[in-house]
Amino acid sequence: MRYGVDFFGKPRYVEDTYRDDTLREISEITGGKFYYINEVEDVNAMIDEIFGSD
């Protein structure tokens, strides 16, 4: 998963060790909700949904 850039402008990556299906199952078991964010712009919409927008 891409995570910013380094000092030289090259992309930095972090290993994504969580599986979507496992996280979805945890949210179902606990009565929570699973959010998958693919674009940075989607974060604001997700936050508005969780906390409501005034």
C-alpha positions in Angstrom: 0.0 0.0 0.0 1.4 3.4 -1.0 2.4 5.6 1.9 3.7 9.0 0.8 7.1 9.7 -0.7 10.7 9.5 0.6 13.3 12.2 0.6 14.1 11.6 -3.1 10.4 11.7 -4.1 10.1 8.0 -4.6 6.9 6.4 -3.4 7.0 4.7 0.0 5.0 1.6 0.7 3.8 -0.1 3.8 2.8 -3.8 3.9 -0.9 -4.3 4.2 -1.3 -7.4 6.4 -5.0 -7.0 7.0 -7.4 -8.9 4.8 -10.6 -7.1 3.9 -12.7 -10.2 4.3 -11.4 -10.7 7.9 -12.2 -7.1 8.8 -15.6 -7.3 7.2 -16.3 -10.5 9.3 -15.2 -8.8 12.5 -17.5 -5.8 11.8 -20.4 -8.2 11.3 -19.7 -10.1 14.5 -19.3 -7.0 16.6 -22.2 -5.1 15.0 -19.9 -2.5 13.6 -19.4 -1.3 10.0 -16.5 -1.9 7.7 -15.2 1.0 5.6 -12.9 0.6 2.6 -11.3 3.8 1.5 -9.6 3.8 -1.9 -9.2 7.5 -2.5 -8.2 10.2 0.0 -11.3 12.2 -0.9 -13.5 9.4 0.4 -12.2 9.9 3.9 -14.2 13.0 4.5 -17.4 11.3 3.3 -16.7 8.4 5.6 -16.1 10.7 8.6 -19.3 12.6 7.8 -21.2 9.3 7.8 -19.7 8.2 11.1 -20.0 11.5 13.0 -22.6 13.3 11.0 -22.1 16.6 9.3 -23.7 19.8 10.6 
